Amino acid sequence: MKYPVFDATHIGEAIRDQRKEQGLSQKQLAEQAGLPQNIISRIETGKEGTRVDRLLRVMAHLGMQFVIIKQTDGLTMPEDD
């Protein structure tokens, strides 16, 4: 099976931008989402993967949606090993 290639930092940047737009600190968002602040930092920097449930929880608190788009022409796909 092939999966789209994406950079976790892009998701993290979008989350950081939305958090700042709402005037929230990482600590405030962490408290609202029921997560440690360091998890918010990891998500925003894309330095370390996070569980999908945590990512979705943070995005929900920011009013964001996670959308899966079916593969179409133009996506870069890694080769199966």
C-alpha positions as CSV (number, residue, x, y, z in Angstrom):
1,M,0.0,0.0,0.0
2,K,1.2,3.5,-0.8
3,Y,0.7,6.5,1.5
4,P,1.0,10.2,0.6
5,V,4.2,11.9,1.7
6,F,3.7,14.8,4.0
7,D,5.8,16.8,6.4
8,A,4.6,16.8,10.0
9,T,6.0,20.3,10.4
10,H,3.3,21.6,8.0
11,I,0.6,20.3,10.2
12,G,2.4,21.6,13.3
13,E,2.8,25.1,11.7
14,A,-0.9,25.2,10.8
15,I,-1.8,24.3,14.4
16,R,0.6,26.9,15.8
17,D,-0.8,29.6,13.5
18,Q,-4.4,28.8,14.5
19,R,-3.5,28.8,18.2
20,K,-1.8,32.1,17.9
21,E,-4.7,33.5,15.8
22,Q,-7.0,32.6,18.7
23,G,-4.6,34.3,21.2
24,L,-3.8,31.1,23.1
25,S,-0.5,30.1,24.6
26,Q,0.7,26.5,24.4
27,K,-0.1,26.1,28.0
28,Q,-3.7,27.3,27.6
29,L,-4.3,25.0,24.6
30,A,-2.7,22.1,26.5
31,E,-5.1,22.7,29.5
32,Q,-8.1,23.0,27.2
33,A,-7.2,19.8,25.4
34,G,-6.2,17.9,28.5
35,L,-2.6,17.3,27.4
36,P,0.8,18.2,28.7
37,Q,2.3,21.4,27.3
38,N,5.3,19.5,25.9
39,I,2.9,17.5,23.6
40,I,1.6,20.8,22.1
41,S,5.2,21.9,21.6
42,R,6.1,18.5,19.9
43,I,3.1,18.8,17.6
44,E,3.9,22.3,16.6
45,T,7.5,21.7,15.9
46,G,6.9,18.4,14.1
47,K,10.1,17.1,15.9
48,E,8.4,14.0,17.2
49,G,5.4,12.1,16.1
50,T,2.3,12.1,18.2
51,R,-0.7,9.8,18.5
52,V,-3.5,10.6,16.1
53,D,-6.0,10.9,19.0
54,R,-3.9,13.7,20.5
55,L,-3.5,15.5,17.2
56,L,-7.3,15.3,16.6
57,R,-8.0,16.5,20.1
58,V,-5.8,19.6,19.7
59,M,-7.3,20.3,16.3
60,A,-10.8,20.0,17.6
61,H,-10.1,22.5,20.4
62,L,-8.9,24.9,17.7
63,G,-11.9,24.3,15.5
64,M,-9.8,22.6,12.8
65,Q,-10.6,19.5,10.8
66,F,-8.4,16.7,9.7
67,V,-9.4,15.6,6.2
68,I,-8.2,12.6,4.3
69,I,-8.2,13.0,0.6
70,K,-8.2,10.1,-1.8
71,Q,-5.0,9.8,-3.9
72,T,-5.1,11.8,-7.1
73,D,-2.6,12.5,-9.8
74,G,0.1,14.8,-8.7
75,L,0.7,13.4,-5.2
76,T,4.2,12.1,-4.5
77,M,3.9,8.6,-3.3
78,P,6.7,6.5,-1.8
79,E,7.4,3.1,-3.4
80,D,6.5,-0.1,-1.5
81,D,9.4,-1.8,0.2
